[in-house]
Amino acid sequence: MVDYKTRIFYETETGMMGAEVKLYSEEGENIDNIVITSESKLAEIAERVLEMDDTYVDMEELTSVLLNASEQVTINATRFQGYVPADFARALHSHSEYAQINHSSPQDVYGKGTPANYGHNKLINNLTSSSYVDGEALAAYQGKVLKDAIDAAVANICKWEKVTLSGHDSVASYCNLYVNQALRLARVTYNRNSVKKGVGSSKDGNNRDKNPSPYWVVGAATNGGIYLHKAGAIPEAYQPSTRVSQPFYRGDFVFRVETDGGIEVHNINGKGSQTDGISIHQNVLYHY
């Protein structure tokens, strides 16, 4: 509704008569002032005031029209701030061409990562995959599994254990055996001074030494090896698959580890003093 107030005036000096009309909104705001100076103008103003209710709408009515709750009014604006309707998204629309915010999926609809292209990957948490597959990446945890396996392998490769010897003729007094079980390597060290005699290796039909007296290691050539420690001096699990031979003392003497675990010396040229004997300091490495 529009309110108005009218003030009529008359000037005695000039005989002029007029009217002033002030228009107010419902909130009491002064919308306009109209000054009437003639009868015809007054009539015109009066007619305009009477037509205002039909010409203008108040805020409540305008809000109701814009809300268009019952959709009785067709609002067909061609532009909004310079934009045409095609520039705006409709109320009911979708963007199927775009990935959703959380777009994890058991399918490969969003593209796989490949050697040539970036893409989505699936984590594999095992070390048993036998072939390459696009989009599969190894889980970080498997890095620890690999590291633990490598660390354990390196530790085993570098691990040497000493084996206690208890074989013939106090072998543990002169000989040490170290084994690397990961590489199946054995290391024999032998340190003994003034060695003069050993035990013959030949046997009779009853598995007895043919000559129970010790054989000379020095001073005379022998036809074969003379045992310092008989079979079993090196435990069976660590005995070499073939004889291990290593020369010492100018190459005239050969130190041997036999396949039966015995330790022997072969004097090739009959060198050495039977009085002083010979010192043996050997370090032999072999695969068992």
C-alpha positions as CSV (number, residue, x, y, z in Angstrom):
1,M,0.0,0.0,0.0
2,V,1.1,3.6,-0.7
3,D,0.2,6.4,1.7
4,Y,0.1,10.0,0.8
5,K,-0.4,13.3,2.6
6,T,-1.7,16.5,0.9
7,R,-1.2,20.1,1.9
8,I,-3.3,22.8,0.2
9,F,-2.1,26.4,0.3
10,Y,-3.4,29.9,-0.8
11,E,-1.5,33.1,-1.3
12,T,-3.6,36.2,-0.6
13,E,-1.2,38.5,-2.4
14,T,-1.3,36.8,-5.7
15,G,-4.6,34.9,-5.4
16,M,-2.7,31.7,-6.2
17,M,-3.8,28.4,-4.7
18,G,-2.0,25.1,-4.9
19,A,-1.5,21.7,-3.2
20,E,1.5,19.6,-2.2
21,V,1.3,15.8,-2.1
22,K,3.9,13.5,-0.4
23,L,3.9,9.8,-1.1
24,Y,5.1,7.3,1.5
25,S,5.8,3.5,1.3
26,E,4.5,1.1,3.9
27,E,7.8,1.4,5.8
28,G,7.2,5.2,6.0
29,E,9.9,6.1,3.4
30,N,9.2,9.2,1.4
31,I,8.9,8.0,-2.2
32,D,8.1,11.3,-3.9
33,N,6.8,14.9,-3.5
34,I,4.2,16.3,-5.9
35,V,3.4,20.0,-6.1
36,I,0.1,21.0,-7.8
37,T,-0.2,24.4,-9.3
38,S,-3.3,24.1,-11.4
39,E,-6.7,22.4,-11.3
40,S,-5.9,20.3,-14.3
41,K,-2.6,19.2,-12.7
42,L,-4.3,18.3,-9.5
43,A,-6.9,16.2,-11.3
44,E,-4.0,14.4,-13.0
45,I,-2.2,13.8,-9.8
46,A,-5.3,12.5,-8.1
47,E,-5.9,10.1,-10.9
48,R,-2.3,8.8,-10.7
49,V,-2.6,8.3,-6.9
50,L,-5.8,6.3,-7.4
51,E,-4.1,4.1,-10.0
52,M,-1.0,3.4,-7.9
53,D,-2.3,0.3,-6.2
54,D,-2.9,-1.2,-9.5
55,T,0.3,0.0,-11.0
56,Y,2.9,-0.9,-8.3
57,V,3.4,-4.0,-6.1
58,D,4.7,-4.0,-2.6
59,M,7.7,-6.0,-1.4
60,E,5.7,-8.9,-0.1
61,E,3.8,-9.3,-3.3
62,L,7.0,-9.0,-5.3
63,T,8.7,-11.7,-3.2
64,S,5.8,-14.0,-3.6
65,V,5.8,-13.6,-7.4
66,L,9.6,-14.3,-7.6
67,L,9.3,-17.4,-5.4
68,N,6.7,-18.7,-7.8
69,A,5.9,-21.5,-5.4
70,S,2.9,-22.7,-7.4
71,E,4.6,-22.1,-10.7
72,Q,1.6,-20.0,-11.9
73,V,3.9,-17.4,-13.4
74,T,6.2,-18.1,-16.3
75,I,9.5,-16.3,-15.6
76,N,11.5,-16.2,-18.8
77,A,14.5,-13.9,-18.3
78,T,16.7,-14.0,-21.4
79,R,19.8,-12.8,-19.7
80,F,21.2,-12.6,-16.1
81,Q,24.1,-10.2,-15.7
82,G,24.8,-10.6,-19.4
83,Y,24.7,-14.5,-19.3
84,V,22.2,-16.5,-21.4
85,P,20.5,-19.6,-19.9
86,A,22.9,-22.0,-21.6
87,D,25.7,-20.5,-19.5
88,F,24.1,-21.9,-16.3
89,A,23.7,-25.5,-15.0
90,R,20.1,-26.8,-14.8
91,A,18.6,-27.9,-11.5
92,L,18.6,-31.5,-12.5
93,H,21.9,-32.4,-14.2
94,S,24.9,-34.7,-13.9
95,H,28.6,-34.7,-14.7
96,S,29.1,-38.3,-15.7
97,E,32.2,-37.3,-17.6
98,Y,33.9,-36.3,-14.4
99,A,35.2,-38.6,-11.7
100,Q,33.5,-38.4,-8.3
101,I,35.4,-37.0,-5.4
102,N,36.0,-40.5,-3.9
103,H,36.4,-42.5,-7.1
104,S,38.0,-45.7,-5.9
105,S,36.6,-48.6,-7.9
106,P,37.1,-52.3,-8.4
107,Q,36.9,-51.6,-12.2
108,D,39.4,-49.7,-14.3
109,V,36.9,-47.1,-15.6
110,Y,39.2,-44.2,-14.6
111,G,42.2,-45.5,-16.5
112,K,45.3,-47.5,-15.5
113,G,48.8,-46.3,-14.9
114,T,51.1,-47.7,-17.5
115,P,54.8,-47.2,-18.5
116,A,53.5,-44.6,-20.9
117,N,50.6,-42.9,-19.1
118,Y,49.8,-41.7,-15.6
119,G,46.7,-43.3,-14.2
120,H,45.1,-45.1,-11.3
121,N,46.9,-48.0,-9.6
122,K,45.9,-51.0,-7.6
123,L,48.1,-51.9,-4.7
124,I,49.4,-55.5,-4.6
125,N,50.5,-56.7,-1.2
126,N,52.4,-59.8,-2.1
127,L,55.6,-60.9,-3.8
128,T,54.1,-63.8,-5.8
129,S,52.9,-62.0,-8.9
130,S,54.5,-63.8,-11.8
131,S,54.0,-61.2,-14.6
132,Y,53.6,-57.5,-15.3
133,V,50.1,-56.0,-15.2
134,D,49.2,-52.4,-16.1
135,G,48.0,-50.4,-13.0
136,E,49.4,-52.7,-10.4
137,A,51.9,-51.3,-7.9
138,L,53.7,-53.0,-5.0
139,A,52.6,-52.0,-1.5
140,A,55.2,-50.2,0.6
141,Y,55.0,-52.9,3.2
142,Q,56.4,-55.4,0.7
143,G,59.5,-53.2,0.7
144,K,60.0,-54.1,4.3
145,V,59.4,-57.8,3.5
146,L,62.1,-57.6,0.8
147,K,64.5,-55.7,3.1
148,D,64.1,-58.2,5.9
149,A,64.7,-61.1,3.4
150,I,67.8,-59.3,2.1
151,D,69.1,-58.5,5.5
152,A,68.6,-62.1,6.6
153,A,70.4,-63.4,3.5
154,V,73.3,-61.0,4.0
155,A,73.6,-61.9,7.6
156,N,73.6,-65.6,6.7
157,I,76.1,-65.1,3.9
158,C,78.5,-63.3,6.3
159,K,77.9,-65.7,9.2
160,W,80.6,-68.2,10.0
161,E,80.1,-70.7,12.8
162,K,82.8,-72.6,14.6
163,V,82.3,-76.4,14.7
164,T,83.6,-78.3,17.7
165,L,86.0,-81.1,16.7
166,S,86.4,-84.3,18.6
167,G,88.1,-86.7,16.2
168,H,91.2,-88.7,16.1
169,D,94.5,-87.8,17.9
170,S,93.5,-84.6,19.6
171,V,92.6,-82.9,16.4
172,A,90.9,-80.0,18.3
173,S,94.4,-79.1,19.7
174,Y,95.6,-78.2,16.2
175,C,92.7,-77.8,13.9
176,N,89.8,-75.3,13.8
177,L,86.7,-75.7,11.6
178,Y,84.5,-72.8,10.6
179,V,81.5,-73.2,8.3
180,N,79.2,-70.9,6.4
181,Q,76.0,-72.8,6.0
182,A,74.4,-70.3,3.6
183,L,77.2,-70.8,1.1
184,R,78.1,-74.3,2.2
185,L,81.7,-73.3,2.6
186,A,84.2,-74.8,5.2
187,R,87.4,-73.2,6.4
188,V,90.0,-75.4,8.0
189,T,93.0,-73.9,9.9
190,Y,95.8,-76.2,11.0
191,N,98.7,-75.1,13.2
192,R,101.2,-77.6,14.5
193,N,104.9,-77.5,15.1
194,S,107.6,-80.2,14.8
195,V,105.5,-82.8,13.1
196,K,107.6,-86.0,12.6
197,K,105.2,-88.9,12.3
198,G,101.7,-89.7,11.3
199,V,99.5,-92.8,11.1
200,G,99.4,-95.0,8.0
201,S,96.2,-95.1,6.1
202,S,96.4,-98.6,4.7
203,K,94.1,-101.3,6.2
204,D,93.9,-105.1,6.2
205,G,90.9,-107.2,5.5
206,N,89.7,-106.7,9.1
207,N,90.0,-102.9,8.8
208,R,93.1,-102.9,10.9
209,D,96.2,-100.8,10.2
210,K,98.7,-103.0,8.3
211,N,101.5,-101.3,10.0
212,P,100.4,-100.1,13.4
213,S,103.7,-98.2,13.9
214,P,103.5,-94.5,12.9
215,Y,104.8,-93.6,9.5
216,W,107.5,-90.9,9.1
217,V,106.1,-87.6,7.7
218,V,109.6,-86.3,7.1
219,G,112.9,-87.6,5.8
220,A,111.6,-90.2,3.3
221,A,109.3,-90.0,0.3
222,T,105.9,-91.8,0.8
223,N,103.8,-93.4,-1.9
224,G,100.6,-91.9,-0.5
225,G,99.3,-89.6,2.2
226,I,100.1,-90.2,5.8
227,Y,97.2,-89.4,8.1
228,L,97.7,-86.9,10.9
229,H,94.1,-87.5,12.0
230,K,92.1,-90.4,10.6
231,A,88.6,-90.5,9.0
232,G,86.0,-88.5,10.9
233,A,88.4,-85.8,12.1
234,I,86.2,-83.4,10.1
235,P,82.5,-84.2,10.9
236,E,80.6,-86.0,8.1
237,A,78.2,-83.0,7.4
238,Y,81.2,-80.8,6.5
239,Q,83.5,-83.2,4.7
240,P,84.6,-82.2,1.2
241,S,83.0,-83.9,-1.9
242,T,86.5,-84.3,-3.4
243,R,90.0,-84.3,-1.9
244,V,91.3,-80.8,-1.0
245,S,95.1,-80.4,-1.5
246,Q,97.3,-77.5,-0.8
247,P,101.1,-77.5,-1.0
248,F,103.3,-75.9,1.7
249,Y,107.0,-75.6,2.8
250,R,108.5,-74.9,-0.7
251,G,105.8,-77.1,-2.3
252,D,107.5,-80.3,-1.2
253,F,104.8,-81.2,1.2
254,V,101.0,-81.3,0.4
255,F,98.4,-80.8,3.1
256,R,95.2,-82.7,2.4
257,V,91.6,-82.9,3.7
258,E,90.1,-86.2,2.5
259,T,86.5,-87.0,1.6
260,D,86.3,-89.2,4.7
261,G,87.1,-86.3,6.9
262,G,90.7,-87.3,7.5
263,I,93.6,-84.9,7.6
264,E,96.9,-86.0,6.0
265,V,100.3,-84.9,4.6
266,H,102.1,-86.2,1.5
267,N,105.9,-85.7,1.4
268,I,106.6,-85.5,-2.3
269,N,110.4,-85.5,-2.3
270,G,111.4,-86.9,1.1
271,K,112.4,-83.6,2.5
272,G,112.6,-82.5,6.1
273,S,114.5,-83.5,9.2
274,Q,113.4,-86.5,11.2
275,T,115.0,-84.8,14.2
276,D,113.3,-81.5,13.9
277,G,110.2,-82.5,12.0
278,I,108.2,-79.9,10.1
279,S,105.8,-77.1,11.1
280,I,102.4,-77.0,9.5
281,H,100.4,-73.8,9.2
282,Q,97.5,-74.1,6.8
283,N,94.4,-72.2,5.9
284,V,92.2,-74.2,3.5
285,L,88.8,-73.2,2.1
286,Y,86.5,-75.6,0.3
287,H,82.9,-76.3,-0.6
288,Y,81.1,-79.1,1.2
